Amino acid sequence: MSVRERYVKLIQENPEDKKLLVSIKNFDEALSHPDSDDLLRAKEWALSIIKK
């Protein structure tokens, strides 16, 4: 969370910085991962490797 706090501080200093806004959005979205879909895809990938 310290990374997000740093982004928020920087965006307060540079409100027009679109890259910082994207960074905050990406950080927030990443908090929900890995989710059940990610785990299912990882399992399927691992099984495909084992079958080779």
Phi, psi and omega in degrees: 000339179295328177295315180297318179300321177295317177301316181297317179298317180294322180291330176292326179279333183225070187298343181269358184283101183294327180296322178293321177299318178295320180298318178295316179299313179297320179299313181298320180292327181290339181298334183269009182243147003285141176254183185298325178293318177300316181294320178297315179295324178294320178296315180297320179296315181299317179296324178293327178290319181296324183288343184286000000 
